[in-house]
Amino acid sequence: MLDSIQYPRFMTKAEAAALLRVSPRTLSRWQAEGIGPPRIKCGKQVLFDRDTLTEWFLSHQATPPRCR
């Protein structure tokens, strides 16, 4: 999923949301709730590092339930 399209190293909120396949509004909500991916603030601009975003995404994979 995350390797199928080339994205720039530092992405805007819209680009990061597209990479995660969520809306920019969902990404904003995650940030407000403190559960979103790490971001970089440069003045008023918010950027997301592609590699950090990928690591964050992979660290939130659900583990399947164990069969009994």
N, C-alpha and C positions, 0 to 999 in steps of 0.2 A: 504494500500500500504506500509506504512512505518513500519508496525509491522509484516509483513508476514515472514521475515527472521531475524535471530539474527545477529546483527552487533556489532563490538566492540565499547566500549565507545568512544574511540578516533580513528578516521579513516583517512586513507590516501586519497589523492585526488581521486584515482581510486575507492576506496570503497565508498566515499561520492557520486561520480558521479553515481555509480551503484545504490545506495540507491535512488537517485533522478531520476534515469532512463534517464540520459543525458550522453553525452560523457565527458571524462576528459577535452577535448579541450573546450567544452561549458562552463564547470565550470571555466576554466582558463580565458575565454573571459569575463564571468560575473565578475570575480575578477578584471580584467583589467578595466572594465567599471564601477566598483564600485557598482554593483548591486547584487553581489553574497552573499552567506551566510557568516557569520563571521568565521574567521579561527584563528588558533593558530600557531604562528611561534616559533619554537624551533631550533635556529641555522638556518640551511638551510632547515630543514624539516618543512613542512606545514601539520598541522593536523586539522581535523574538529571534534567538539564535537557532538556526535549523538543527544543529547537532544536539543542543540541549533540549529542544522540543521533541526530537525523536527519542532521546533517552527518557524524557518524562512520559511520553506516550507508552513506550515499551514497559516502563515500570508500573503502569496501571492496568496491565493485562489481568483479566479474571482467570482464576484457576478453576478448572472443571471440578464438579463434586466427585468424590470418590465413590465407586460402586461397592456395595456390600455383598 
